[in-house]
Amino acid sequence: MKHLKILLLMILSLSAFADNWQTWRGKYGNGISDETGIVANWSRTENVQWRTKLPGRAGSTPIIWEDQIFLTSVAENGDDLLLICLNTDGKIKWQQKLGTGNHNIRGNEGNSASPSPCTDGQYVWAYVSTGDIGCYDFEGNEIWKGNLEKWYGGFDLFFVMASTPVVDGDRLYLQFIHSNVSLLDKAADQKRKDERKSAGMLVALDKITGSEIWVHERLSDAHSECEHSYASPILYRDEKREFMIVHGADYVTGHRLNDGDEIWRCGGLNRKDRYNPAFRFVASPAAVPGLIVVPSAKNGPVLGLRPDATGFVTDQSNGQRWKRDQNTPDVPSPLIHDGLVYLCRENGVLICMDAETGEEFYQERTHNNRHRASPVYADGKVYLTSRDGVITVVKAGRKFEILAQNEIEEEIASSLAISNGTLYIRSFEALYAIRN
């Protein structure tokens, strides 16, 4: 009996520190893991629990719920687009075809399997850049399926639709910001041609049926490539308020969850007096209670916003905590932890700032290669992933210190995922489970 009690305590202790990673940025939607004992050193063979070859390339992040892993991928034929379920022992459990018609971009750096899936622990939702979307239970049974382009118009972007959905409560939220999203008739568009025009929409679907709950048309005066956003919506929630944050078409906006109506709007990211027509957003905002950090593009500004903002937020309003005039991450999203903001630039330069004031503590080079993945925090460490397969581990805190640089010799565009003591790395070739 004594041994059984000890075993039970051990199991309860392990489960207390085991996080699910249910969306592309984890439990809190911001790249933070509460787990401890996460590995800092590995290679292609060292500390590799298993490596499972995947049928095709993709940059989407795997998600994990208990003993199941879900990810999207191109099929072996290079055309079909799949949702794949693996067990945490690395064995593929099932796969479902979401759609067909893969499109490769930027010299095969990305493709139509770029959006990551999400789960509530009972069902998993995934869509691909062809517009095909599906909901499945954990055994792979189809709950519903449809095509977002047929419902809301064809995706018209320079590259591919890469925005990842958010599931919360009974709803699935999606943002579409591109050049073909007007819900209004041509006459209404013409009437407003000198004012703001349609430059996106936020959609809420019933997660179990796929039926539309509401659509909010998001207006903007952005034009050219600036209409195209590859960012994902994020959920803000604290004890007093909750809303969805949408990033694209020169603005970041906050929206009510019950009907999508706009609560606040912040511009100033793409200056009107020297407008950059190629200023598209890729990096998504990050948020913790009390602070929203908003990146931009192409060495532009980074903003620290208050979540109690209303109306139009400017440099002079109370809704803005601080502003950094340049050095935004272009693709990796910001990371906020323990009063610090980490910005990983696409060239591997890491910037650490005070979350309250925006004061810079350091700006240092980690690994001189293109960084596409968003940084992840766990166990006192910040993990930065570069395209060439090198992952730099930096000690969290105000003083810059590289703890390790690990290489698996495979290209990576996906962000890392952490669950149950294991670090998951999705390369263009395989899925790795890394642990001590």
Beta strands, then each sheet from edge to edge (+ up, - down):
strand 1: 48-53
strand 2: 63-65
strand 3: 68-74
strand 4: 80-87
strand 5: 92-100
strand 6: 118-119
strand 7: 123-127
strand 8: 132-137
strand 9: 142-147
strand 10: 166-168
strand 11: 171-176
strand 12: 197-206
strand 13: 212-220
strand 14: 234-237
strand 15: 242-248
strand 16: 251-255
strand 17: 262-266
strand 18: 286-288
strand 19: 291-294
strand 20: 302-305
strand 21: 311-313
strand 22: 320-324
strand 23: 335-337
strand 24: 340-344
strand 25: 349-354
strand 26: 360-365
strand 27: 376-378
strand 28: 381-385
strand 29: 390-395
strand 30: 402-407
strand 31: 417-419
strand 32: 422-426
strand 33: 430-434
sheet 1: 1+ 33- 32+ 31-
sheet 2: 2+ 3- 4+ 5-
sheet 3: 6+ 7- 8+ 9-
sheet 4: 10+ 11- 12+ 13-
sheet 5: 14+ 15- 16+ 17- 21-
sheet 6: 18+ 19- 20+ 22-
sheet 7: 23+ 24- 25+ 26-
sheet 8: 27+ 28- 29+ 30-
end
